Amino acid sequence: MKFSSGTVAGTVYLMYSSGNGKNCVVTVKTSYTGTATFTTAQLIIQNGNTYVDQGNYTSYAGPVRGSAAGKCVKYWGSINTGPDGQAGANASGGRMSWGNCG
């Protein structure tokens, strides 16, 4: 994920455990580490629940986990430098179409 300035803000990761059938999403900051910025991690399971962790974090948001065996998922992460995500530079990434079905 990059801010409009081109600075890399961080990375959103989607992980899956075949052992327990759960997906996991974490947004890890690479800019503004040590400074609380509004950071989110979101997991949406098809025909299921949405899991979100968001707040003013210094390193990462998440992990958010949900059972997704046999289902597709969407995932998203964002980092905003403004207080509570109201203003400031924003970077986001992930996939908002169904994928990683299994």
TORPA-879781 format. One line per 8 residues: number of its first residue (from 1); their letters; for each residue y negated, z negated, x of N, C-alpha, C. Coordinates in Angstrom, 1 decimal, padded with zeros to 4 digits. Last residue first. Layout:
NUM = a = Y,Z,X,Y,Z,X,Y,Z,X  ...
***
This chain:
102 = gcngwsmr = 021.8,001.1,-012.1,023.1,000.8,-011.6,023.7,-000.4,-012.0  018.9,002.8,-011.0,019.8,002.5,-012.1,021.2,002.2,-011.5  016.5,003.3,-009.7,017.4,002.4,-009.1,018.4,001.9,-010.2  014.1,003.8,-012.4,014.9,004.2,-011.3,015.8,003.1,-010.8  011.4,004.7,-014.5,012.7,004.1,-014.4,013.5,004.7,-013.2  008.1,004.3,-013.0,009.1,005.1,-013.8,010.5,004.5,-013.6  006.5,003.1,-011.3,006.3,002.7,-012.7,007.1,003.7,-013.6  006.9,001.6,-008.2,007.3,002.7,-009.1,007.3,002.3,-010.5
94 = ggsanaga = 004.5,000.8,-005.7,005.8,000.5,-006.4,006.2,001.8,-007.2  001.2,-000.6,-005.3,002.3,000.4,-005.1,003.5,-000.1,-005.8  -002.3,-001.1,-004.4,-001.1,-001.3,-005.2,-000.1,-000.2,-004.9  -005.3,-002.7,-003.6,-004.2,-001.8,-003.2,-003.0,-002.1,-004.0  -008.8,-003.1,-003.8,-007.5,-003.2,-004.5,-006.5,-002.2,-003.8  -011.7,-005.1,-003.1,-010.8,-004.0,-002.8,-009.4,-004.2,-003.4  -013.5,-006.6,-005.8,-013.0,-006.5,-004.5,-012.1,-005.3,-004.3  -012.7,-008.5,-008.8,-013.5,-007.6,-008.0,-013.0,-007.5,-006.6
86 = qgdpgtni = -010.6,-010.1,-009.9,-011.7,-009.5,-010.7,-012.6,-008.5,-010.1  -008.5,-011.5,-008.8,-008.4,-010.0,-009.0,-009.5,-009.4,-009.8  -009.2,-014.0,-008.1,-008.5,-013.8,-009.3,-008.4,-012.4,-009.7  -011.7,-012.7,-006.0,-011.1,-013.9,-006.6,-010.5,-013.6,-008.0  -010.7,-009.7,-004.3,-011.6,-010.5,-005.1,-010.9,-011.7,-005.6  -008.7,-008.2,-003.1,-009.5,-009.2,-002.2,-010.5,-010.0,-003.0  -005.5,-007.7,-004.2,-006.9,-007.6,-004.5,-007.7,-008.6,-003.8  -002.5,-006.1,-004.3,-003.3,-007.1,-003.5,-004.7,-006.7,-003.8
78 = sgwykvck = 000.6,-005.6,-006.0,-000.8,-005.3,-005.7,-001.4,-006.5,-005.0  003.6,-003.9,-007.1,002.9,-005.0,-006.4,001.5,-004.6,-006.2  006.4,-003.2,-009.2,005.0,-003.0,-008.8,004.5,-004.2,-008.1  009.1,-001.4,-010.7,008.6,-002.5,-009.9,007.2,-002.1,-009.4  011.7,-000.8,-013.1,010.4,-000.5,-012.5,009.9,-001.6,-011.7  015.3,000.0,-013.4,014.1,-001.0,-013.2,012.9,-000.2,-012.8  018.2,000.2,-015.4,017.2,000.8,-014.6,016.1,-000.2,-014.5  021.5,-001.3,-015.4,020.2,-001.0,-016.0,019.3,-000.4,-015.0
70 = gaasgrvp = 023.8,-002.4,-014.2,024.0,-001.4,-015.3,022.7,-001.0,-015.9  022.2,-005.4,-013.6,023.4,-004.7,-013.4,023.6,-003.7,-014.6  020.0,-007.0,-013.5,019.8,-005.6,-013.8,021.0,-004.8,-013.6  018.3,-010.1,-013.7,019.7,-009.4,-013.8,019.5,-008.0,-014.3  015.6,-010.7,-011.5,016.1,-010.5,-012.8,017.5,-009.8,-012.8  013.0,-012.3,-009.7,014.3,-011.9,-009.8,014.8,-011.7,-011.2  010.3,-012.3,-007.4,010.7,-012.4,-008.8,012.1,-011.7,-008.9  009.4,-014.3,-004.5,010.2,-013.3,-005.2,010.3,-013.5,-006.7
62 = gaystyng = 005.9,-013.5,-005.1,007.3,-013.4,-005.4,008.1,-014.4,-004.6  003.6,-012.6,-002.7,003.8,-012.9,-004.1,005.3,-012.6,-004.3  002.3,-013.8,000.5,003.1,-013.0,-000.3,003.2,-013.5,-001.8  000.1,-015.2,001.9,001.1,-014.4,002.6,001.9,-013.4,001.7  -001.7,-016.6,000.2,-002.1,-016.3,001.6,-001.1,-015.3,002.3  -002.6,-015.9,-003.2,-001.7,-016.3,-002.2,-002.2,-015.8,-000.8  -003.4,-016.5,-006.3,-004.2,-016.4,-005.0,-003.3,-016.9,-003.9  -001.0,-014.6,-008.3,-001.9,-015.8,-008.0,-002.6,-015.5,-006.7
54 = qdvytngn = 002.0,-013.9,-009.9,000.7,-013.5,-009.5,-000.1,-014.8,-009.2  005.0,-012.6,-010.8,004.4,-013.7,-010.0,003.1,-013.2,-009.6  007.0,-011.6,-013.5,005.8,-011.4,-012.8,005.5,-012.7,-012.0  009.4,-009.7,-015.2,009.2,-010.9,-014.4,008.0,-010.6,-013.5  010.5,-008.7,-018.4,009.6,-008.5,-017.3,009.3,-009.8,-016.6  013.8,-007.9,-019.6,012.7,-008.8,-019.4,011.7,-008.2,-018.4  015.2,-005.1,-021.2,015.3,-006.4,-020.8,014.0,-007.1,-020.6  015.3,-002.3,-021.2,016.0,-003.0,-022.3,016.1,-004.5,-022.0
46 = qiilqatt = 014.9,-002.4,-017.7,015.0,-001.5,-018.9,015.9,-002.3,-020.0  012.8,-004.7,-016.3,014.2,-004.3,-016.4,014.3,-003.6,-017.8  010.3,-005.0,-013.9,010.6,-004.7,-015.3,012.0,-004.1,-015.4  008.6,-007.1,-011.8,009.9,-006.4,-012.0,010.1,-006.2,-013.5  005.9,-007.6,-009.5,006.4,-007.4,-010.9,007.7,-006.7,-010.9  003.6,-009.5,-007.8,004.9,-008.8,-007.7,005.4,-008.8,-009.1  000.2,-009.8,-006.5,001.2,-009.7,-007.6,002.5,-009.1,-007.1  -002.6,-011.6,-005.4,-001.5,-010.8,-005.1,-000.4,-010.9,-006.2
38 = ftatgtys = -005.8,-012.3,-004.5,-005.0,-012.2,-005.7,-003.9,-011.2,-005.4  -005.8,-014.2,-001.4,-006.2,-013.1,-002.2,-005.3,-013.0,-003.4  -006.4,-016.5,001.0,-005.9,-016.4,-000.4,-006.6,-015.2,-001.1  -005.6,-015.8,004.3,-006.7,-015.9,003.3,-006.1,-015.7,001.9  -003.3,-015.3,005.6,-003.9,-016.6,005.8,-005.1,-016.8,004.9  -003.9,-011.8,005.7,-003.0,-012.9,005.8,-003.7,-014.2,006.2  -005.5,-009.6,005.5,-006.0,-010.8,004.8,-004.9,-011.9,004.8  -002.6,-007.4,005.5,-004.1,-007.7,005.7,-004.4,-008.9,005.0
30 = tkvtvvcn = -000.1,-007.6,004.7,-000.3,-007.4,006.2,-001.7,-007.5,006.5  001.9,-009.4,002.3,000.6,-008.9,002.8,000.6,-008.7,004.3  004.4,-008.3,000.2,004.1,-009.0,001.4,002.8,-008.5,002.0  006.0,-008.8,-002.8,004.8,-008.2,-002.2,004.4,-009.0,-001.0  009.2,-008.5,-004.0,008.3,-009.3,-003.2,007.2,-008.4,-002.7  011.9,-008.5,-006.3,010.6,-007.8,-005.9,009.8,-008.9,-005.2  015.3,-008.0,-007.0,014.3,-008.9,-006.5,013.1,-008.1,-006.0  018.1,-007.8,-009.2,017.0,-007.2,-008.4,016.0,-008.2,-008.1
22 = kgngssym = 021.5,-008.8,-009.4,020.1,-009.1,-009.6,019.2,-008.2,-008.6  024.3,-008.9,-009.1,023.7,-007.9,-010.1,022.2,-008.1,-010.3  025.5,-010.4,-007.2,025.1,-011.1,-008.4,024.4,-010.2,-009.4  026.3,-008.5,-005.3,027.1,-009.7,-005.5,026.8,-010.4,-006.8  024.4,-006.6,-005.0,025.6,-006.2,-005.8,026.5,-007.4,-006.1  021.1,-007.1,-005.1,022.3,-007.8,-004.7,023.5,-007.4,-005.6  018.2,-005.4,-004.1,019.3,-005.5,-005.1,020.5,-006.2,-004.4  014.6,-005.1,-003.9,015.9,-005.4,-003.3,016.9,-005.6,-004.4
14 = lyvtgavt = 011.6,-003.7,-003.2,012.6,-003.9,-004.2,013.9,-004.0,-003.5  008.4,-004.7,-001.9,009.8,-004.4,-001.6,010.6,-004.6,-002.9  005.3,-003.6,-000.9,006.1,-004.1,-002.0,007.5,-003.7,-001.8  003.1,-004.4,001.8,004.2,-003.6,001.3,004.9,-004.4,000.1  -000.4,-004.1,002.6,000.9,-004.8,002.6,002.0,-003.8,002.1  -002.7,-002.7,003.3,-002.8,-004.0,002.7,-001.5,-004.8,002.8  -004.0,-000.7,005.7,-002.8,-001.1,005.1,-002.9,-002.5,004.6  -007.1,001.0,005.2,-006.4,-000.1,005.8,-005.1,-000.5,005.0
6 = gssfkm = -008.4,002.9,003.7,-007.3,003.3,004.6,-006.5,002.2,005.2  -010.2,002.1,001.9,-010.7,002.3,003.2,-009.6,002.9,004.2  -008.7,001.6,-000.3,-009.4,002.9,-000.3,-010.0,003.2,001.1  -005.7,000.0,001.0,-007.0,-000.1,000.4,-007.7,001.3,000.4  -002.2,000.8,000.5,-003.5,000.9,001.3,-004.7,000.6,000.4  001.2,000.0,000.8,000.0,000.0,000.0,-001.2,000.0,000.9
***
